[in-house]
Amino acid sequence: MSDDLEMIRVPNISDFLEGNKVPISPAIRANGFLFISGAPPIDPETGELVRGDIATQTDVVMRHIGAILKASDSSFDKVVKVTIYCTNSAYFRIVNEVYMKYFGDHKPTRTFVTVASWPMEFDIEIECMAVA
């Protein structure tokens, strides 16, 4: 990796990705920005994939992103762009309720995309970009 790019390793999350042979980094810092990969509901404390209703999954995803931001010396108030991938557009309101608990008054740009499915059992994945 070039000198101006830094892969961010996050305990438990990186272990889950490596153990499941997912060839990605949780995040990369480059040119003053932090690029966070699509985060599924991997519990940052246990490194386990969490199943449950959409509110539970969204909360775990947001804690996952929070762990990456913290490991990268960034924070939710430095996020500038969010993309949410979700299996059902009917979850929009519930996802927003959980999402707002983490962002508060900060409102980064955002896109909500409905997708069919993933190779593992979960209904939501969120990626974002932040100021590093």
Buried (B, 14 or more C-beta within 10 A) or exposed (E): EEEEEBEBBBEBBBEBBEEEEBEEBBBBBBEEBBBBBBBBBBBBEEBEBBEEEBEEBBBBBBBBBBBBBEBBEBEBEBBEBBBBBBBEEEBBEBBBEBBEEBBEEEEBEBEBEEEEEBEEEBBBBBBBBBEB
